[in-house]
């Protein structure tokens, strides 16, 4: 079972965050006064500073190129993640990013936007499913760099086609909406085929219903490349 082993080294504590099949993520935390009450914060010492300051947990993780998607996908969270990926790519194009997913689904258009940005930025994006990656969550999971997509041992994955509810307009526009949904379905199907290696007829059949998978089943399907050791 993966464990966390804190150890003191000089004036800081080194915390091994996770050990995966091919790499480990290491974070460094510095001793500080008691954490303020409210939003979770962690100590961070900027280069050149003598003292550490409390910063928002996610802000601290972003500095280490660790991105979290732990909610339904909407335009706001998609814009935040896309902006972060573009910024981090411009900051250092040679350093990988790690996207941790516990996502039950959400809006199609913002989810496709996240997927597309992952494909165009220069750094590799590791995707790690922790908990669940369902619907658009599983689509983002397959968008990670091939060979760098991982599921935790008890994670669950669910795939299906996008619903037509992404468009909020009058009934007269239903025909136009259906054309856009068909285009999205074709694109999503194509991506699943290309990025999983599963035959097209199997993908098309499975996307027409809700298909749930364990971590090992998702690996066999080609959605992830490895399952973290439990």
C-alpha positions in Angstrom: 0.0 0.0 0.0 1.3 3.5 -0.9 2.3 5.4 2.3 3.5 8.8 3.1 6.9 9.0 4.9 7.6 12.4 6.3 11.2 13.2 7.2 12.9 16.3 8.4 15.8 17.6 6.3 17.6 20.8 7.1 14.9 23.4 7.8 12.1 21.8 5.8 10.1 18.6 5.8 10.1 16.5 2.6 6.8 14.7 2.0 6.5 11.9 -0.6 3.1 12.6 -1.9 2.6 9.5 -4.1 4.7 6.7 -5.5 3.5 5.6 -8.9 4.8 2.8 -11.1 7.2 5.0 -13.0 7.8 8.1 -10.7 7.3 9.7 -7.4 6.0 13.2 -6.6 7.8 15.0 -3.8 6.7 18.1 -2.1 8.7 20.2 0.3 6.9 21.9 3.3 8.5 24.3 5.7 7.8 24.7 9.5 5.6 27.7 10.3 3.2 28.9 12.9 -0.3 27.4 13.3 -2.4 27.4 10.1 -5.1 30.0 10.1 -8.7 28.8 10.4 -10.8 28.7 7.2 -9.8 27.5 3.7 -7.1 24.8 3.9 -3.6 26.4 3.5 -0.1 25.1 3.5 3.2 26.8 4.1 5.3 27.9 1.1 8.6 29.8 1.1 9.4 31.6 -2.1 13.1 31.5 -3.4 15.0 34.1 -1.5 12.5 34.5 1.4 13.6 33.7 4.9 10.2 32.9 6.2 7.4 30.7 4.8 3.9 32.1 4.3 0.5 30.4 4.3 -0.9 30.0 0.8 -4.0 28.3 -0.6 -3.6 24.6 -0.9 -4.4 24.5 -4.6 -2.1 27.5 -5.3 0.7 25.5 -3.6 -0.1 22.5 -5.7 -0.2 24.5 -9.0 3.3 25.7 -8.2 4.4 22.1 -8.4 2.4 21.6 -11.7 -0.2 19.5 -9.9 -3.7 20.2 -11.2 -6.9 18.9 -9.6 -10.3 18.4 -11.2 -12.5 17.3 -8.4 -16.0 18.4 -9.4 -18.5 18.5 -12.3 -17.0 20.2 -15.3 -18.4 23.7 -16.0 -17.1 26.8 -17.9 -15.5 28.3 -14.8 -13.4 25.3 -13.7 -12.5 24.6 -17.4 -11.3 28.1 -17.9 -9.2 27.9 -14.8 -7.6 24.6 -15.8 -7.0 25.7 -19.4 -5.5 29.0 -18.3 -3.2 27.2 -15.8 -2.1 24.7 -18.5 -1.3 27.4 -21.0 0.6 29.4 -18.3 2.6 26.5 -17.0 3.5 25.4 -20.6 4.8 28.9 -21.3 6.7 29.0 -18.0 8.5 25.7 -18.6 7.8 23.7 -21.7 10.1 20.8 -20.6 8.4 20.0 -17.3 5.5 17.6 -17.1 2.1 18.4 -15.5 0.0 16.0 -13.4 -3.8 16.2 -13.6 -5.6 14.4 -10.7 -9.2 13.5 -11.6 -12.2 12.8 -9.3 -14.8 14.0 -11.8 -18.3 12.6 -12.2 -18.8 14.4 -15.5 -20.3 17.7 -16.5 -20.7 20.0 -19.5 -19.4 18.7 -22.8 -18.1 21.8 -24.5 -15.9 22.9 -21.5 -14.7 19.3 -21.2 -13.7 19.1 -24.8 -11.9 22.4 -24.4 -9.8 21.0 -21.6 -9.0 17.9 -23.7 -8.0 20.0 -26.7 -5.6 22.2 -24.6 -4.0 19.1 -23.2 -3.2 18.0 -26.8 -1.7 21.3 -28.0 0.5 22.3 -25.1 4.2 21.2 -25.2 4.6 19.5 -21.8 3.3 16.0 -21.3 0.2 15.8 -19.1 -0.1 12.8 -16.7 -3.7 12.0 -15.9 -4.4 10.2 -12.6 -7.9 8.9 -11.8 -8.6 8.9 -8.1 -12.1 8.1 -7.1 -14.1 8.4 -10.3 -13.7 9.6 -13.9 -17.1 9.4 -15.5 -18.6 10.8 -18.7 -16.4 13.8 -19.6 -14.2 12.9 -16.7 -13.2 9.7 -18.5 -12.7 11.7 -21.8 -10.2 14.0 -20.0 -8.5 10.9 -18.5 -7.8 9.4 -22.0 -6.4 12.8 -23.0 -3.3 12.4 -20.9 0.0 11.5 -22.6 -0.2 7.9 -23.7 1.9 5.7 -21.3 1.3 8.3 -18.6 -2.4 7.7 -17.7 -2.9 6.0 -14.3 -5.8 4.9 -12.1 -5.6 4.3 -8.4 -6.5 0.8 -7.4 -10.1 1.4 -6.4 -10.9 4.1 -8.9 -14.0 3.7 -11.2 -14.4 4.8 -14.8 -17.6 5.3 -16.8 -17.9 6.1 -20.5 -20.9 7.1 -22.6 -21.9 9.5 -25.4 -22.6 13.2 -24.6 -26.2 14.2 -24.1 -27.9 16.9 -26.0 -28.5 19.0 -22.8 -25.3 21.0 -23.3 -27.3 23.5 -25.5 -29.6 25.8 -23.7 -31.8 27.4 -26.4 -35.3 27.6 -27.7 -37.1 24.6 -29.0 -36.9 26.0 -32.6 -33.1 25.5 -32.5 -33.3 21.8 -31.7 -32.4 20.7 -35.2 -29.3 22.8 -35.2 -28.4 21.5 -31.7 -28.8 17.9 -32.9 -26.3 18.5 -35.7 -23.7 19.9 -33.2 -24.3 17.0 -30.9 -23.7 14.5 -33.7 -20.4 16.3 -34.6 -19.4 16.1 -30.9 -20.3 12.5 -30.7 -18.2 11.7 -33.8 -15.2 13.6 -32.5 -15.4 11.9 -29.0 -15.8 8.5 -30.6 -12.8 9.1 -32.8 -10.7 10.2 -29.8 -11.6 7.1 -27.8 -10.7 4.9 -30.7 -7.4 6.6 -31.3 -6.3 6.9 -27.7 -7.4 3.5 -26.3 -6.6 1.2 -29.2 -10.0 -0.5 -28.7 -11.7 -1.5 -32.0 -14.1 1.1 -33.3 -17.1 -1.2 -33.3 -16.6 -1.9 -29.6 -16.2 1.8 -28.8 -19.3 2.7 -30.7 -21.3 0.0 -29.0 -20.1 0.9 -25.5 -20.6 4.6 -25.9 -24.3 4.1 -26.6 -24.8 3.0 -23.0 -23.3 3.6 -19.6 -20.3 1.3 -19.2 -18.7 1.2 -15.8 -15.2 -0.2 -15.3 -12.8 -1.0 -12.4 -9.2 0.3 -12.6 -7.9 -3.0 -14.0 -10.8 -3.1 -16.6 -10.0 0.5 -17.6 -6.4 -0.6 -18.2 -7.4 -3.5 -20.3 -9.7 -1.2 -22.3 -6.9 1.2 -23.0 -8.3 4.1 -21.0 -5.3 4.1 -18.6 -1.9 2.6 -19.1 -1.2 1.5 -15.5 -2.9 0.9 -12.2 -1.0 2.3 -9.2 0.1 -0.4 -6.8 -2.2 -0.7 -3.7 
